[in-house]
Amino acid sequence: MEQSTNDQIKGKLHEVKGSVKETVGHVTNSPDLEADGRTEKLAGKVQGKIGDFEKILGD
């Protein structure tokens, strides 16, 4: 599997995991878990964009 595709997949997984953490943090009234989820979701978006740029540049 190409590195760019790998980054895109890992990025999407981090986004989903971050969304779940954010939601659970909100429901359980845990600001730390909610913030951790937002951070992980953002990191996933960044990693996905890196994969997009790698694809454009041709790995």
C-alpha positions as CSV (number, residue, x, y, z in Angstrom):
1,M,0.0,0.0,0.0
2,E,1.3,3.4,-0.9
3,Q,2.4,5.8,1.9
4,S,-0.1,8.4,0.8
5,T,-3.0,5.9,1.0
6,N,-1.8,4.7,4.4
7,D,-1.7,8.3,5.7
8,Q,-5.2,8.9,4.4
9,I,-6.6,5.8,6.1
10,K,-4.8,6.5,9.4
11,G,-6.0,10.1,9.2
12,K,-9.6,9.0,8.8
13,L,-9.4,6.5,11.6
14,H,-8.0,9.2,13.9
15,E,-10.9,11.5,12.9
16,V,-13.5,8.9,13.7
17,K,-11.8,8.0,17.0
18,G,-11.5,11.7,17.9
19,S,-15.2,12.2,17.1
20,V,-16.2,9.3,19.4
21,K,-14.0,10.7,22.2
22,E,-15.4,14.1,21.8
23,T,-19.0,12.8,21.9
24,V,-18.3,10.6,25.0
25,G,-16.6,13.5,26.7
26,H,-19.6,15.8,26.0
27,V,-22.1,13.2,27.2
28,T,-20.1,12.3,30.4
29,N,-19.4,16.0,31.0
30,S,-15.6,15.4,30.8
31,P,-14.0,18.5,29.3
32,D,-10.5,16.8,29.2
33,L,-11.8,13.8,27.1
34,E,-13.8,16.2,24.9
35,A,-10.7,18.3,24.3
36,D,-8.6,15.2,23.6
37,G,-11.2,14.1,21.1
38,R,-11.1,17.4,19.3
39,T,-7.3,17.3,19.2
40,E,-7.2,13.8,17.8
41,K,-9.8,14.6,15.2
42,L,-7.8,17.6,14.1
43,A,-4.6,15.5,13.9
44,G,-6.5,13.0,11.8
45,K,-7.5,15.7,9.4
46,V,-4.0,17.0,9.1
47,Q,-2.7,13.4,8.5
48,G,-5.3,12.9,5.8
49,K,-4.3,16.1,4.1
50,I,-0.7,15.0,4.2
51,G,-1.7,11.9,2.4
52,D,-3.6,14.0,-0.2
53,F,-0.5,16.1,-0.9
54,E,1.7,13.0,-1.1
55,K,-0.6,11.6,-3.8
56,I,-0.4,14.9,-5.7
57,L,3.4,14.9,-5.5
58,G,3.5,11.2,-6.6
59,D,4.8,9.7,-3.3
